[in-house]
Amino acid sequence: MIDWFIEHYHWQGLLVHFIGLVLITKLTWWTAFKLPVVQEMHQWNRTEDKPKKALPKYKAIRKQMRSVGMYTHLIFFILLVPFVVTLEAQPWWKYLTDALVILLVYDFFYYLTHRFIFHGELLKRVHGLHHQARDISYIDSQYVHPLETLIGTSLFMGSVFGLGIVFGGYHAVSLIVAQFIFNNVNQINHTKFNVNRFPYSIVDYITTKHATHHIDMKRGNYSTLSPLYDWMFGTLE
């Protein structure tokens, strides 16, 4: 058993994945915040976030959410990634298509979970905590019940691990791209953003779509990364 673990535990790929994810995240955000438009939108969100941060309920929920998020990510990095990551060279297009497959599969399962479980009777009260935020701003991406955080993160991790087992693993670059998009879109879609010109119009669409979902518990727009599944199943608003 120990020999099998040592043979299949690809710590080098894990290291590349972790360092690469940290570097690309910091570089992207550093570059983005150099743009005047992003600076303006950031200040807008900080202004909206300030009174929310002062509320005791926000402090408690954010602390719990971060704790659950940290431990689930540790499990993902230490126990799952090393068994599905590779550093073997691949065609350039495969890095992107593999990342796309991971995100599409995750978003499909998240759509079903969000629509029928979080907005269904089973966990409606749990998800209702997040929906207390009607006029959302950046901080509301962290105002999430710990159980919902666990489920949402586990859906992504399960998609990565399950597909990795089926297809024989993914290159570290593909995992970096997929996790970078997963981590950031789930935060960006809660921000206030109102710049309807290319390329910012893409972010404007994402934020408007999710803001519409937060108006009440009866709205559509259940997918989190793209409008694809809402369009396919008639829940796009």
DARA-V42001 format. One line per field, one symbol per residue. ss: DSSP state (H for helix, E for strand, C for the rest). phi: phi as a letter, one per 30 degrees, with the letter a starting at -180 (. if undefined). psi: psi as a letter, one per 40 degrees, with the letter a starting at -180 (. if undefined). A space follows every 50 residues. Layout:
ss=???
phi=???
psi=???
This chain:
ss=CHHHHHHHCCHHHHHHHHHHHHHHHHHHHHHHCCCHHHHHHHHHHHHHHH HHHCCHHHHHHHHHHHHHHHHHHHHHHHHHHHHCEECCCCCHHHHHHHHH HHHHHHHHHHHHHHHHHHCCCCCHHHHHHHCCCCCCCHHHHHCCCHHHHH HHHHHHHHHHHHHHHHHCCEEHHHHHHHHHHHHHHHHHCCCCCCCCCCCH HHHHHHHHHHHHHCCCCCCCCCCCCCCHHHHHCCCCC
phi=.ddddddcdcdddddddddddddddddddddddddeddeddddeddddde ddeddeddddddddddddddddddddddccedcbcbcddbeeddeddddd dedddeddddeddddccdccddbdddddedddddcdbedddccbeedddd ddddddddddddddddcijbdedddddddddeddddcddcddabbcbddd dddeddddedddddeadcddhddccadeddddcicdc
psi=dddddddehgddddddddddddddddddddddeehddddddddddddddd dddehdddddddddddddddddddddddeddeeeiiehiiiddddddddd dddddddddddddddeddeaddfdddddddedhdgiaddeeeghhddddd ddddddddddddddddefiiiddddddddddddddeddeeihhgggihee dddddddddddddedaeeiafdiddiedddddefeh.
